[in-house]
Amino acid sequence: MDKRIIKALVNPQYACLAIVHKFSRFIKSDELYLKIVYLLSIGKRLNLKNPKTFNEKLQWLKLYNRKPEYTIMVDKVKAKEYVAKIIGDEHIIPTLKIWDNPEEIDFDKLPQSFVLKCNHNSGLGMCICKDKGKLNISKVTNNLKKGMRQDYYMTNREWPYKNVPRKIMAEKFMQDESGENLTDYKFFCFNGEPFMMYVSHDNAEQATTDFFDMDYKRLPIRMKDPNSKELPVKPKEFEEMREYARKLCTGIPFLRVDFYIINHVVYFGELTFFHNSGLTPIHPEEWDNKLGDLLKLPPIDNRFSIFSQL
């Protein structure tokens, strides 16, 4: 039986959320849609008039902080150019080729290992190829078609993705000396200043996340994945990443800045305005409030909010 069906049977809330996502295009009001998915995801009513928690404030930002440059920053193609101008080309994973649709891809011209991804979403269609000789090209192509059809904005109304011109990008396959999946270092930046970071490691057994403050003291936070059994060692490049995150988050209420460390070189990962779309419960719950206190919402500018669409 399909895992999604099993999950829906065990968790009716998940089933309701899946139905809402499937028919999201019929709910025209972004505000109404967010109130529905927030209730189903967090289990509480969304307070947009006086948001207090981190997750609530992320929903507010989706509606009332819609600056055009954010579209460039989430576009996985254009974001590389944007970031390179700030921290340098040497921190950008090389792009091999860009296409408008999967049918254009000539796999014979790609190296033995590479990564394929859509530039406008978060994972659907991605292919991490370590050995082209074992690649199911038909399956990869079909997955990319699904990814290209996805309207990522409609899923959780993350406005920056709405107008990203859809492309497929091939990147150089990157691997460090361990030979394992790359570890992510994700910095949470509030009002232009990094406050905490989490280490995300996806191994064969279980994906783990561990949160740290800027003194690399572990924080008692859990969101989606469990904490690791062994404390991740502080990387030598920690302060370097912190400084790059600070440069990239200037003037932005909240921004998550992601990096990799590959053979002691820091590489840019991505920029995210809405961590887990603001729809993942935070444990313990008091940290939803603590992070909410850190996030200072800007004044509403009607030029860059839902009012500009009326």
C-alpha positions in Angstrom: 0.0 0.0 0.0 1.2 3.5 -0.8 2.9 5.2 2.2 0.8 8.3 1.7 -2.4 6.3 1.9 -1.2 4.6 5.1 -0.3 8.0 6.6 -3.7 9.4 5.6 -5.5 6.5 7.3 -3.4 6.9 10.5 -3.6 10.7 10.5 -6.9 12.2 9.1 -5.4 15.7 9.6 -2.7 14.7 7.0 -5.5 13.5 4.6 -7.4 16.8 4.9 -4.2 18.8 4.2 -3.5 16.6 1.2 -6.9 17.4 -0.2 -6.5 21.1 0.4 -3.2 21.1 -1.4 -4.7 19.1 -4.3 -7.4 21.7 -4.8 -5.4 24.7 -3.8 -6.0 26.5 -7.1 -9.7 26.8 -6.3 -9.0 28.8 -3.1 -8.2 32.2 -4.6 -7.6 34.1 -1.3 -4.1 33.7 0.0 -5.2 34.7 3.4 -8.0 32.2 3.6 -5.8 29.4 2.2 -3.1 30.1 4.8 -5.6 30.1 7.6 -6.8 26.7 6.5 -3.4 25.0 6.1 -2.1 26.6 9.3 -5.0 25.2 11.3 -4.5 21.7 9.8 -0.7 21.8 10.2 -0.2 23.5 13.5 -3.6 22.8 15.1 -4.3 26.4 16.0 -6.1 29.3 14.4 -3.8 31.7 12.6 -3.7 35.2 14.1 -2.7 37.6 11.3 -3.9 40.8 13.0 -1.5 40.4 16.0 0.9 37.5 15.2 3.1 36.4 18.0 4.8 33.2 17.2 7.5 32.5 14.6 5.2 30.3 12.5 2.5 32.9 12.6 4.8 35.7 11.6 6.1 33.7 8.6 2.5 33.5 7.4 2.2 37.3 7.8 5.3 37.8 5.8 4.0 35.7 3.0 1.1 38.2 2.6 2.6 41.6 3.5 6.3 41.4 2.6 6.4 40.8 -1.2 9.5 42.5 -2.6 10.4 41.8 -6.2 14.0 40.9 -5.4 12.8 38.0 -3.3 11.9 36.2 -6.6 15.5 36.4 -7.7 16.8 35.1 -4.4 14.7 31.9 -4.5 15.3 31.2 -8.2 18.0 28.5 -8.0 19.6 29.8 -11.2 19.5 33.5 -10.5 20.3 33.2 -6.8 23.8 31.9 -7.7 24.5 35.2 -9.5 23.0 37.2 -6.7 25.0 35.4 -4.0 28.3 35.4 -6.0 28.3 39.2 -6.2 28.1 39.3 -2.4 30.4 36.5 -1.2 32.4 35.5 -4.3 32.2 33.0 -7.2 34.4 30.5 -5.4 31.5 29.7 -3.1 29.1 28.8 -5.8 28.5 25.2 -7.0 29.3 25.1 -10.7 26.3 25.0 -13.1 26.8 22.6 -16.0 23.8 23.4 -18.2 20.3 25.0 -18.1 17.2 23.8 -20.1 13.6 24.9 -20.5 12.2 21.4 -20.4 13.3 17.8 -19.8 13.1 16.8 -23.5 16.0 19.1 -24.3 18.4 17.2 -22.0 21.2 15.3 -23.8 22.3 12.9 -21.1 25.2 11.7 -23.3 26.8 15.1 -22.9 26.5 15.1 -19.1 29.4 13.8 -16.9 29.2 10.4 -15.1 27.9 12.2 -12.0 25.8 15.3 -11.7 22.7 16.8 -10.1 19.5 17.8 -11.9 16.9 20.1 -10.3 14.1 22.5 -11.1 14.9 26.1 -10.2 11.4 27.0 -8.9 10.5 24.5 -6.3 11.9 22.5 -3.4 12.9 19.0 -4.4 10.2 17.6 -6.7 12.0 16.3 -9.8 15.5 16.4 -8.3 18.0 13.7 -9.4 21.3 13.1 -7.7 23.2 10.9 -10.1 26.4 9.3 -8.9 26.8 6.9 -11.8 25.2 7.7 -15.1 25.6 4.1 -16.2 22.9 3.1 -13.7 20.6 5.9 -14.4 17.0 5.3 -15.5 16.7 8.2 -17.9 13.0 7.7 -18.6 12.2 7.8 -14.9 14.3 10.9 -14.3 12.7 12.7 -17.3 9.2 11.9 -16.0 10.1 13.1 -12.5 11.4 16.4 -14.0 8.2 16.8 -15.9 6.3 16.5 -12.7 8.6 19.1 -11.1 8.2 21.5 -14.0 4.4 21.2 -13.7 4.4 22.0 -10.0 3.2 25.5 -9.1 5.2 25.7 -5.9 3.6 29.0 -4.9 0.1 27.5 -4.8 1.2 24.8 -2.3 1.7 27.1 0.7 1.4 30.5 -0.9 5.1 31.4 -0.7 4.9 34.4 -2.9 8.6 34.7 -4.0 8.2 31.5 -6.1 5.1 32.7 -8.0 6.9 34.4 -10.9 10.1 32.4 -11.1 10.7 31.4 -14.8 10.8 27.6 -14.7 14.1 26.0 -15.8 16.0 22.8 -15.3 19.5 23.1 -14.0 22.4 20.6 -14.1 25.0 21.1 -11.4 28.4 19.5 -10.7 28.0 16.6 -8.3 29.8 17.6 -5.1 31.2 15.3 -2.5 33.5 15.7 0.5 36.3 13.4 1.7 33.8 11.3 3.8 32.0 10.1 0.7 28.7 10.4 2.5 25.7 12.8 1.8 26.6 16.4 2.3 25.9 18.0 5.7 23.8 21.2 5.6 24.5 24.2 7.8 21.4 26.4 7.9 21.5 29.8 9.5 18.4 31.4 10.9 18.8 35.2 10.5 16.5 37.7 12.1 16.4 41.3 11.0 19.8 41.2 9.5 21.6 39.2 12.1 22.3 35.4 12.4 20.8 34.1 15.6 21.1 30.3 15.4 22.1 27.5 13.0 21.1 23.9 12.6 23.1 21.1 11.3 21.1 18.8 9.0 22.5 15.4 8.1 20.6 12.8 6.0 22.2 9.4 6.4 21.0 6.0 5.4 19.3 5.4 8.8 17.6 8.7 9.7 17.8 12.4 8.9 18.8 14.4 11.9 18.8 18.1 12.9 20.7 19.8 15.7 20.2 23.5 16.6 23.0 25.7 18.0 23.3 29.4 19.0 26.1 31.6 17.6 28.5 30.4 20.4 27.8 26.8 19.2 25.9 25.8 22.3 23.2 23.3 21.6 19.7 24.6 21.8 16.8 22.4 23.0 14.8 22.7 19.8 13.2 20.0 17.6 11.1 20.7 14.6 10.8 17.9 12.0 13.6 15.4 12.4 15.1 14.1 15.7 18.3 15.3 17.2 21.4 13.2 16.5 22.7 10.9 19.2 26.2 12.3 18.9 26.8 16.1 19.1 28.0 17.4 15.7 31.5 18.8 15.9 31.8 22.6 15.4 33.2 23.1 11.9 36.4 25.2 11.5 34.5 27.2 8.9 31.7 28.2 11.3 32.6 31.9 11.7 33.2 32.2 8.0 29.7 30.9 7.3 28.3 33.1 9.9 29.8 36.2 8.3 28.5 35.2 4.8 25.0 34.7 6.3 25.2 38.2 7.8 26.1 39.7 4.5 23.3 37.9 2.7 20.5 38.7 5.2 21.0 42.4 5.4 17.7 44.3 5.6 15.5 41.2 5.6 13.1 40.4 8.5 13.8 36.6 8.3 16.0 34.6 6.0 17.5 31.1 6.3 20.9 30.9 4.6 22.2 27.5 3.8 25.8 26.3 3.2 27.8 23.2 2.6 31.4 22.6 3.6 33.2 20.5 0.9 36.9 19.8 1.5 37.1 22.8 3.8 35.6 25.2 1.3 32.3 26.9 2.1 29.6 26.5 -0.7 26.3 28.3 -0.9 23.2 26.1 -0.8 20.0 28.2 -1.0 18.1 31.1 0.5 14.8 30.4 2.2 12.3 33.0 3.4 9.9 30.6 5.1 11.5 27.8 7.0 9.3 24.7 6.5 6.8 27.2 5.2 6.1 28.1 8.8 3.9 25.1 9.0 5.9 22.7 11.2 5.3 22.6 15.0 8.3 23.7 17.0 9.2 21.7 20.2 9.2 22.8 22.9 6.4 25.2 22.0 8.0 28.0 24.0 10.6 28.3 21.2 7.9 29.2 18.7 7.3 32.2 20.9 10.9 33.0 21.5 11.7 33.0 17.8 8.6 35.0 17.2 9.9 37.6 19.7 13.1 37.9 17.6 11.3 38.4 14.3 10.4 42.1 14.1 7.8 42.6 11.4 8.2 45.6 9.1 5.5 48.2 8.4 3.1 47.2 5.7 4.0 48.7 2.4 1.0 48.4 0.1 3.4 48.3 -2.9 4.8 45.0 -1.7 1.8 43.2 -0.1 -1.4 41.4 -1.2 -2.9 44.9 -1.5 -0.8 45.5 -4.6 -2.7 42.6 -6.3 -6.1 44.1 -5.7 
